[in-house]
Amino acid sequence: MPTPKLETAPGAFQTLPVTEWALLALLATLWGASYTFIRVGVTTIPPLTLMAARTLVAGLLLLAVLRLRRVRLPRDPANWRSFALQACFNSVLPFTLIAWAERSVEAGLAIILSSTSPIFIYLLSRGLRGAEMFSPLRLAGVGAGLAGICLIVGAEALRGLGDSLVAQLALVAAAVCYGCAAMYGRVFKGLDPMVPAAGSLLSGAALLLPASLAMDRPWTLVPAADSVMAVLALAVLSTALAFTIYFRLIHTLGPLTTATQAYLRIPIGVAIGAVFLGERLSATAWLGLGFPLLASRR
């Protein structure tokens, strides 16, 4: 697949081809909806088991598609070590943190806090050789995004250290993981986008399944039909399809521009949570939401 030369500096959205625009918007929608799916799923399925099922079903689905396409996964240990590391950053840790946090945090607030990965990608990229140069406005945007995080989490901290504060910090940690995953995802350049998607998901399932079996004993669970449907939607739409698009965009747009879909998925995810779950954000959350959206304009 050819890799078009696309601008990934500030203002890159103005130069994206229509196809990349569409894929970026689709990815934002798929991942925006995932928070509502998770919120429904964790009502009767523990977080570890929910995420183990999500990664396993998605990984097996992509593996089946690769077989139909006659594309093989690499067999060398080096690639699988990379898949496993990518899985830790892009699925095992953030998926579990988000699912655990959404037991006490609404989907709308969860998406705001965990969608700040572009901020951390920017900060991480400062330490890399050959990193893209950004204007002072980009730095101001990063500062605005961090201010939004502090506003939301800080309001909870004023009420004392409780479950909601810890859950919100877990969501910020998930955003850091996603930032690391986007930066590391560049090592898979040259591979069919479905290959690292399938490899990382299967690696993630291999890590999550033993923990699920040991801690949740899933054979004893009686999940509700809504939770089962949420897992299937998570696996097929928000994971298998979304990861394939994600790895393509990492190659064509670069990690930072790809990660800016996080700003698109904030209003999408908040709207989905409001329509299907009847959620309403607090005044502090609305203010916090404004800062990341302001950051996306820089």
DAZI-V840677 format. One record per run of one state. SS is the DSSP state (a for helix, b for strand, c for the rest). FROM is the first residue (numbers start at 1). LEN is the number of residues. If there is no record, write none. Layout:
ss & from & len
SS & FROM & LEN
SS & FROM & LEN
This chain:
ss & from & len
c & 1 & 11
a & 12 & 4
c & 16 & 2
a & 18 & 24
c & 42 & 5
a & 47 & 22
c & 69 & 8
a & 77 & 25
c & 102 & 5
a & 107 & 8
c & 115 & 2
a & 117 & 9
c & 126 & 10
a & 136 & 22
c & 158 & 5
a & 163 & 26
c & 189 & 4
a & 193 & 23
c & 216 & 2
a & 218 & 3
c & 221 & 4
a & 225 & 29
c & 254 & 1
a & 255 & 5
c & 260 & 1
a & 261 & 17
c & 278 & 5
a & 283 & 13
c & 296 & 3
